[in-house]
Amino acid sequence: MTKPSLPELLHAAVTAVGGTERPGQVTMAEAVAEAIDGGSHLLVQAGTGTGKSLGYLVPALAHGERVVVATATLALQRQLVERDLPRTVDALHPLLRRRPEFAMLKGRSNYLCLHRLHEGVPQDEEEGLFDQFEAAAPTSKLGQDLLRLREWSDETETGDRDNLTPGVSDRAWAQVSVSSRECLGATKCAYGAECFAEMARERAKLAEVVVTNHALLAIDAIEGAPVLPQHEVLIVDEAHELVSRVTGVATGELTPGQVNRAVRRAAKLVNEKAADQLQTAAEGFERLMELALPGRLEEIPEDLGYALMALRDACRTVISGIGATRDKSVQDEDAVRKQALASVETVHDVAERITNGSEWDVVWYERHDRFGASLRVAPMSVSGLLREKLFADRSVVLTSATLKLGGDFNGVGASLGLSPEGTEGEDLPQWKGVDVGSPFDYPRQGILYVAKHLSRPARDGDRVDMLDELTELIQAAGGRTLGLFSSMRAAQLAAEELRSRIPEFPILLQGEETLGELIKNFAADPKTCLFGTLSLWQGVDVPGSSCQLVVMDKIPFPRPDDPLMSARQKAVEDAGGNGFMAVAATHAALLMAQGAGRLVRASGDRGVVAVLDQRLATARYGSYLKASLPDFWYTTDRNQVRKSLAAIDAMAKKSEDE
């Protein structure tokens, strides 16, 4: 039997999922196959509606090597495991004459821990464990959640939190889950043979396709101890999120509450001298955190440096002491000891990292009204880490609807540790970028409107003219508006003002309900508007007439006082580059491209992306930002836009009436 061709395989898969073959999908599949066969690397931009998951799954399955697919969102992981992979495997089975296995793998804390469930939770103030089910009032929300978890534990085959519907609170889940550091290990745990996390790992070892998330991919790269099975191909979907997710995993944090928790957990497990040393160090650290001022710490103040060294040394003493002493009076001592050790080791590692003072780290102090003071440390850049860990010994495909910023892939490539496309060098990963376009006719389906007549935005200043413009646009559109704001404060002020100005158009505000409920309610009523900030720029998929106007209040540059972004910008400038374009403009371009992508989600969608910031039309960097957006018809004519919105609204109402 002759080997089936890629077009045959793709046609079978697309038919199986009830889709339509698109030229961009075919181009993508061919490029992915070429990269995998040649052991090279590929960045592929595939616009909304391309069908990019099949564009990479089909050539990956055809190749026959183990592939890891890493995504940023739970929604896409579920789509892959529950819909795309089962149908694709069934469709390709007769042609490939094999049935590839697939599995989902997440971090340990995503799985129910049977030891925690049955033996109880180590508590901070007293010896041993306590039964969280008895401690929680049966009628309380926590008590009800815990009872549901106990019932679910007898039914679930995976123990995966995301398969629990409806979900439970983070507080309840924390009672029945453990981090990798807190885990006793399968050989030492009485429930090791039944462990859900271990079973997930075993399934992943046997699977040809392993679906995971960016965070676990980052942990696999950073920590050295592999958590993912060996694989020959890595596919990173939603790749525009990868750098921020890796940065998040590589960021350490110290808070007084976290340190005091470590003190309580360790107190009964070490001798009095070691416990007192840690207690004294914790008190010194807490006093200084009450005095510190927010901002980047380019040099650690002397008194804070001494406090951190004292904390580090006390943690080191406790870590040695926990390993040396045993106390038979402590119930389930191994679990109590493991949790205490995890807490103290985390404090030790962050304190040591800050005191070591690497030039590649950024340290800053933050104070939140709700969460209190914290000291944070993050890598100046993760590009070197990604170049070394991601692109060695395997073929890597990175894909997203937004990878080509300012007209090329080099900006995103640089953030991933890649040299400019086409650069030759012995130690430089070779890669190419491919833009397979979109099935949508952007110039016909959408308008990019820049409100050039508005005053230039000032930081945190009241923008009365912007609110006037927003009011008129919503009225012209008949509601149907997704408002993307550069800060939560701006979103709240706009919602408050417009609720009084145009009460006939309901305004939903991020934070007032869960994100899922907000999006559901927004989609259900065309007159409704939804206002919010960061997660709405990337997390809303509402095709149809409920979203015909996407408004950005201003270009979403990072705040000038953002410690990490400003440090990265300065580092580029010190190296002779353009820090503003490399960091601030790239950040804004990526968010704007994602935000503009909320408008056209289906072939019948029509509407306007309105940017209420004159700088997109007047500043020199405006052309770079516009080149990063879909190719909408462009205008600064406010009257024309209002007429267009009114016409789109009239067509939508007619369709809804029919």
Helices and strands as residue ranges (DSSP letters): H 6-16, H 23-38, E 41-45, H 52-63, E 67-71, H 74-79, I 80-84, H 85-96, E 102-104, G 108-110, H 114-119, E 121-122, E 129-130, H 132-135, H 141-155, G 161-163, H 170-174, G 192-194, H 196-206, E 209-213, H 214-222, E 233-236, G 239-241, H 242-249, E 252-254, H 256-266, G 267-269, H 272-291, E 295-296, H 302-324, H 333-356, E 361-368, E 372-379, H 383-389, E 395-400, H 410-415, E 431-435, H 442-445, E 446-450, H 464-477, E 481-484, H 488-501, E 507-509, H 515-524, E 529-532, H 534-539, E 549-552, H 563-574, H 579-579, I 580-585, H 586-596, E 607-611, H 615-618, H 622-627, E 633-635, H 638-657
